[in-house]
Amino acid sequence: MKQSDLLIFNSKGIYCPKAQIYIDPWRPVNKAIITHGHSDHARSGHKKYLTHHSNIPIIRHRLGDIHVQGISWNEPFQVNGVTFSLHPAGHIIGSSQVRVEYKGEVWVFTGDYKTEDDGVCTPYEPIKCNTLITECTFGLPAFKWKPQATVFEEINAWWRSNKEEGKTSVLFGYTLGKAQRILKHLDPSIGKIYTHGAVENMTEVLRPQLQMPETHLITKETEGKEIRGNMVVAPPSAHGSPWVRKMVPFETGTCSGWMAFRGARSRRATDKGFVLSDHCDWQGLLQSIKESGATRVICTHGYTDIFSKYLREIGYDASTENTDYEGEREEIPATEAIQSA
């Protein structure tokens, strides 16, 4: 990167030297703009946080008593002559892209994002810029998502079939974002929806912002016969734990973009894999870059080398930068997934 760049990458994160402010830093700093509430982007220890209003309950729940200021969508604010604004990223509730402008030069950091409207978070909004910093978690042509409606038809059909066979359906999805997306689109006419404590706690934080079906927390007093035939939504960490044995007889399913890889489901040892990601697929990434009008693209977290090489082949000034962001690696490690492809 050039010393004169509007945003640079250093040991603490993505830094704007002119404004002396960081975006999603991975080490403690004085002032941080936070794109969303996932733990690889929203970390503890910063003196002051700026984020979208709808993300404040999430990061307070996760980080405790912090000094945080809320910003609205498309609301410009200036720091040392640099103009910043937040724009919907469509990743999870409260997820933002950060637009940075100085003397006519515009950069956009996407954070994590997806282009499909999931009916849960504010839909992604393309932003014009000169330089785009983009994730490429799923930056391979092999990743092509089905429409969300199709995936949830499959999930609800699976639940219905399991119920007819007297089995409980246990569906794994990341606690923040994926779990609420699942809950929003389950068909409650099939049966009751039960939740793991981690999912229930986060969902309760978000209920004031989002209409979701009734859920029932599983406690020590909850009996297996009460759950049978119904749906249980739990984090991936619950898989194989003593907690899940209460569900017998059951079938397990995992919702993740990594389910597009052959063998990824078996590595999680789940019965069913549903390809559902809160990130862009290959075409979504390419379309977003095209719509931004950017001529320079900086690729972070994901298949950075492959994706940036392709971008250079089609005429972009593309490069890569290392970050501490993880994408969906907490669900299925990318190294394992690609080995099983």
C-alpha positions as CSV (number, residue, x, y, z in Angstrom):
1,M,0.0,0.0,0.0
2,K,1.1,3.6,-0.5
3,Q,1.8,5.9,2.4
4,S,-0.6,8.5,0.9
5,D,-3.5,6.0,0.9
6,L,-6.7,7.1,2.6
7,L,-6.9,3.8,4.5
8,I,-3.9,1.7,5.4
9,F,-3.5,-1.7,7.1
10,N,-1.2,-1.9,10.1
11,S,-0.7,-4.2,13.1
12,K,-3.9,-2.9,14.8
13,G,-6.3,-2.9,11.9
14,I,-7.6,-0.7,9.1
15,Y,-6.5,2.8,9.8
16,C,-7.3,6.3,8.5
17,P,-4.2,8.4,9.3
18,K,-5.8,11.7,8.4
19,A,-8.7,11.1,10.8
20,Q,-6.7,9.0,13.3
21,I,-9.5,6.4,13.5
22,Y,-9.6,2.7,12.9
23,I,-12.3,0.5,11.3
24,D,-12.9,-3.0,12.9
25,P,-9.4,-3.0,14.7
26,W,-8.3,-6.3,16.1
27,R,-6.1,-4.7,18.8
28,P,-7.2,-2.0,21.3
29,V,-7.3,1.6,19.9
30,N,-8.7,5.0,21.0
31,K,-11.5,5.3,18.5
32,A,-13.0,2.5,16.4
33,I,-15.8,2.4,13.8
34,I,-17.4,-1.1,14.1
35,T,-19.1,-2.6,11.0
36,H,-21.0,-5.3,12.9
37,G,-21.3,-7.4,16.1
38,H,-19.4,-10.6,15.2
39,S,-16.5,-11.2,17.5
40,D,-13.8,-11.0,14.8
41,H,-14.9,-7.4,13.9
42,A,-16.2,-6.1,17.3
43,R,-13.5,-6.6,19.9
44,S,-13.1,-5.4,23.4
45,G,-10.7,-2.8,24.7
46,H,-11.3,0.2,22.5
47,K,-11.8,3.6,24.3
48,K,-14.6,4.7,22.0
49,Y,-16.9,2.8,19.6
50,L,-18.9,4.2,16.7
51,T,-21.4,1.9,15.0
52,H,-24.9,1.8,13.5
53,H,-27.7,2.3,16.1
54,S,-29.1,-1.2,15.6
55,N,-25.7,-2.8,16.4
56,I,-25.4,-1.1,19.8
57,P,-27.5,-3.6,21.7
58,I,-25.5,-6.4,20.2
59,I,-22.0,-5.1,21.0
60,R,-23.2,-4.0,24.5
61,H,-24.5,-7.6,25.1
62,R,-21.2,-9.0,23.9
63,L,-18.7,-6.5,25.2
64,G,-20.3,-5.1,28.3
65,D,-20.1,-1.5,29.5
66,I,-18.5,0.4,26.6
67,H,-18.5,4.0,25.4
68,V,-20.4,3.8,22.1
69,Q,-22.0,6.3,19.8
70,G,-24.8,5.4,17.4
71,I,-24.8,6.5,13.7
72,S,-27.8,6.3,11.3
73,W,-27.6,5.0,7.7
74,N,-26.2,7.5,5.2
75,E,-25.5,10.0,8.0
76,P,-22.2,11.8,7.2
77,F,-19.9,12.7,10.1
78,Q,-16.5,14.3,9.9
79,V,-13.3,13.6,11.7
80,N,-10.4,15.9,11.0
81,G,-11.8,16.9,7.6
82,V,-12.5,13.3,6.5
83,T,-16.1,12.4,5.9
84,F,-17.4,9.0,7.0
85,S,-20.8,7.4,6.6
86,L,-22.3,4.0,7.2
87,H,-24.4,2.1,4.7
88,P,-26.2,-1.3,4.9
89,A,-24.1,-4.4,4.3
90,G,-26.9,-6.9,4.4
91,H,-24.7,-9.3,6.4
92,I,-26.6,-9.4,9.8
93,I,-28.7,-7.0,11.8
94,G,-26.8,-3.7,12.1
95,S,-24.0,-4.6,9.7
96,S,-22.5,-1.7,7.8
97,Q,-20.2,-0.7,5.0
98,V,-18.0,2.3,5.8
99,R,-17.6,5.0,3.2
100,V,-14.6,7.3,3.6
101,E,-14.1,10.5,1.6
102,Y,-11.4,13.1,1.5
103,K,-10.9,15.7,-1.1
104,G,-13.0,13.9,-3.7
105,E,-11.3,10.5,-3.1
106,V,-13.8,7.8,-1.9
107,W,-12.9,4.4,-0.3
108,V,-15.5,1.8,0.9
109,F,-14.8,-1.0,3.4
110,T,-17.5,-3.6,3.0
111,G,-17.0,-5.4,6.3
112,D,-18.8,-8.7,5.8
113,Y,-21.7,-8.5,3.3
114,K,-24.2,-10.3,1.2
115,T,-26.4,-9.0,-1.7
116,E,-29.5,-11.1,-1.2
117,D,-32.3,-9.5,0.9
118,D,-32.8,-12.0,3.8
119,G,-35.9,-10.4,5.2
120,V,-34.0,-9.9,8.5
121,C,-31.4,-7.1,8.1
122,T,-31.4,-3.9,6.1
123,P,-30.6,-5.0,2.5
124,Y,-27.2,-4.4,1.0
125,E,-26.7,-1.0,-0.7
126,P,-24.0,-0.6,-3.5
127,I,-21.8,2.5,-2.9
128,K,-19.8,4.2,-5.6
129,C,-16.1,4.6,-4.8
130,N,-12.6,4.7,-6.2
131,T,-11.2,1.9,-4.0
132,L,-13.2,-1.0,-2.6
133,I,-12.0,-3.1,0.3
134,T,-13.9,-6.4,0.0
135,E,-14.1,-9.6,1.9
136,C,-13.9,-12.8,-0.3
137,T,-14.8,-15.5,2.2
138,F,-16.4,-17.5,-0.7
139,G,-14.3,-16.1,-3.5
140,L,-14.3,-19.3,-5.6
141,P,-16.5,-20.0,-8.7
142,A,-17.7,-23.2,-7.0
143,F,-19.8,-21.1,-4.6
144,K,-23.2,-20.2,-6.1
145,W,-26.1,-19.8,-3.7
146,K,-29.6,-21.0,-4.2
147,P,-32.3,-18.4,-3.6
148,Q,-33.1,-18.2,0.1
149,A,-36.7,-19.2,-0.4
150,T,-35.6,-22.5,-1.9
151,V,-33.3,-23.3,1.0
152,F,-36.0,-22.7,3.6
153,E,-38.4,-24.8,1.6
154,E,-35.8,-27.6,2.0
155,I,-35.3,-26.9,5.7
156,N,-39.1,-26.9,6.5
157,A,-39.6,-30.0,4.4
158,W,-36.8,-31.8,6.3
159,W,-38.4,-30.7,9.6
160,R,-41.8,-32.0,8.5
161,S,-40.4,-35.3,7.4
162,N,-38.5,-35.8,10.7
163,K,-41.6,-35.0,12.7
164,E,-43.6,-37.6,10.7
165,E,-40.9,-40.1,11.7
166,G,-41.0,-39.1,15.4
167,K,-37.6,-37.4,15.3
168,T,-36.5,-34.0,16.6
169,S,-34.8,-31.7,14.1
170,V,-31.6,-30.1,15.5
171,L,-30.4,-27.3,13.3
172,F,-27.0,-25.6,13.8
173,G,-26.3,-22.0,12.9
174,Y,-24.1,-19.2,14.2
175,T,-25.6,-17.6,17.3
176,L,-25.6,-14.1,15.9
177,G,-27.2,-13.6,12.5
178,K,-27.6,-17.1,11.1
179,A,-29.7,-18.3,14.0
180,Q,-32.1,-15.3,13.7
181,R,-32.3,-15.8,10.0
182,I,-33.3,-19.4,10.5
183,L,-35.9,-18.5,13.2
184,K,-37.4,-15.9,11.0
185,H,-38.1,-18.3,8.1
186,L,-39.0,-21.5,9.9
187,D,-42.7,-22.6,9.5
188,P,-44.2,-22.6,13.1
189,S,-47.2,-24.5,11.8
190,I,-45.1,-27.6,11.7
191,G,-44.4,-27.5,15.5
192,K,-42.7,-25.7,18.3
193,I,-39.3,-24.1,18.0
194,Y,-36.9,-24.7,20.8
195,T,-33.5,-22.9,21.3
196,H,-30.2,-23.4,23.0
197,G,-29.4,-20.8,25.7
198,A,-26.8,-19.0,23.6
199,V,-29.3,-18.6,20.7
200,E,-32.1,-17.6,23.0
201,N,-30.0,-14.9,24.7
202,M,-29.0,-13.3,21.5
203,T,-32.4,-13.6,20.0
204,E,-33.9,-11.8,23.0
205,V,-31.5,-8.9,22.5
206,L,-32.7,-8.6,18.9
207,R,-36.5,-9.1,19.4
208,P,-37.2,-5.4,19.9
209,Q,-35.8,-4.9,16.3
210,L,-37.2,-8.0,14.6
211,Q,-40.4,-9.9,14.5
212,M,-39.7,-13.6,15.0
213,P,-41.8,-16.6,15.9
214,E,-42.2,-17.8,19.5
215,T,-39.3,-19.8,20.9
216,H,-38.9,-22.1,23.9
217,L,-35.7,-22.2,25.8
218,I,-34.3,-25.6,26.6
219,T,-33.4,-25.9,30.3
220,K,-32.4,-28.7,32.6
221,E,-36.1,-29.3,33.3
222,T,-37.0,-29.7,29.6
223,E,-37.8,-33.4,28.9
224,G,-36.9,-35.1,25.7
225,K,-40.5,-36.3,25.0
226,E,-41.6,-32.6,25.1
227,I,-39.1,-31.7,22.4
228,R,-39.7,-34.7,20.1
229,G,-40.8,-33.9,16.6
230,N,-40.1,-30.2,17.1
231,M,-37.3,-28.0,15.9
232,V,-34.2,-27.1,18.0
233,V,-31.9,-24.2,16.9
234,A,-28.4,-24.3,18.4
235,P,-24.9,-23.0,17.8
236,P,-22.4,-25.3,16.0
237,S,-20.5,-25.7,19.3
238,A,-23.4,-27.7,20.7
239,H,-22.9,-30.5,18.2
240,G,-21.7,-33.7,19.8
241,S,-22.1,-32.2,23.3
242,P,-23.9,-33.9,26.2
243,W,-26.6,-31.2,25.8
244,V,-27.8,-32.6,22.5
245,R,-28.3,-36.1,23.7
246,K,-31.5,-35.0,25.3
247,M,-33.0,-34.7,21.8
248,V,-32.8,-38.5,21.0
249,P,-34.2,-39.6,18.6
250,F,-33.0,-36.7,16.4
251,E,-31.5,-35.7,13.1
252,T,-29.0,-32.9,12.8
253,G,-28.6,-30.2,10.1
254,T,-26.0,-27.5,9.6
255,C,-26.6,-24.1,7.8
256,S,-23.4,-22.7,6.3
257,G,-21.9,-21.7,3.0
258,W,-19.3,-24.4,3.5
259,M,-22.1,-27.0,2.9
260,A,-21.5,-26.3,-0.8
261,F,-18.3,-28.4,-0.5
262,R,-18.6,-32.1,-0.8
263,G,-17.5,-33.7,2.4
264,A,-18.0,-30.6,4.6
265,R,-21.2,-32.0,6.0
266,S,-19.4,-35.3,7.0
267,R,-16.6,-33.4,8.6
268,R,-19.2,-31.8,10.9
269,A,-20.8,-35.3,11.2
270,T,-24.3,-33.8,10.6
271,D,-27.1,-35.7,8.8
272,K,-28.0,-32.8,6.5
273,G,-26.3,-29.8,5.1
274,F,-28.1,-26.6,4.0
275,V,-26.2,-24.1,1.9
276,L,-27.0,-20.9,3.6
277,S,-24.5,-18.1,4.0
278,D,-24.5,-14.5,5.3
279,H,-21.7,-13.7,2.8
280,C,-21.6,-13.2,-1.0
281,D,-21.1,-16.0,-3.4
282,W,-18.7,-15.6,-6.3
283,Q,-21.2,-13.8,-8.6
284,G,-22.3,-11.6,-5.7
285,L,-18.8,-10.5,-5.1
286,L,-18.2,-9.7,-8.8
287,Q,-21.5,-7.9,-9.2
288,S,-20.9,-5.8,-6.1
289,I,-17.4,-4.7,-7.3
290,K,-18.9,-3.8,-10.7
291,E,-21.7,-1.8,-9.2
292,S,-19.2,0.1,-7.0
293,G,-17.4,1.5,-10.0
294,A,-14.1,1.0,-8.2
295,T,-11.0,0.6,-10.3
296,R,-8.9,-0.5,-7.3
297,V,-9.9,-3.5,-5.2
298,I,-8.2,-4.7,-2.0
299,C,-9.2,-8.3,-1.0
300,T,-9.3,-9.4,2.7
301,H,-10.2,-12.6,4.5
302,G,-11.1,-15.5,2.4
303,Y,-9.8,-16.8,-0.9
304,T,-7.8,-13.6,-1.4
305,D,-5.1,-14.9,-3.7
306,I,-7.4,-16.7,-6.1
307,F,-10.0,-13.9,-6.2
308,S,-7.5,-11.0,-6.6
309,K,-5.7,-12.9,-9.4
310,Y,-9.0,-13.2,-11.3
311,L,-9.8,-9.5,-10.7
312,R,-6.4,-8.6,-12.2
313,E,-7.1,-10.8,-15.2
314,I,-10.3,-8.9,-15.9
315,G,-8.7,-5.5,-15.6
316,Y,-8.9,-4.4,-12.0
317,D,-6.0,-3.0,-9.9
318,A,-6.4,-5.8,-7.3
319,S,-4.3,-6.7,-4.3
320,T,-4.6,-8.5,-1.0
321,E,-4.1,-7.5,2.6
322,N,-3.9,-9.7,5.7
323,T,-6.4,-9.2,8.6
324,D,-7.6,-11.1,11.6
325,Y,-11.1,-11.4,10.3
326,E,-12.5,-14.9,10.0
327,G,-15.6,-14.9,7.7
328,E,-17.5,-18.2,8.4
329,R,-14.5,-20.1,9.5
330,E,-16.0,-20.5,13.0
331,E,-18.6,-22.9,11.3
332,I,-16.4,-25.0,9.0
333,P,-12.7,-24.2,8.8
334,A,-11.9,-23.3,5.2
335,T,-8.8,-25.4,5.1
336,E,-10.8,-28.5,6.0
337,A,-13.5,-27.6,3.6
338,I,-11.2,-27.2,0.6
339,Q,-9.4,-30.5,1.4
340,S,-12.7,-32.3,1.3
341,A,-13.9,-30.7,-1.9
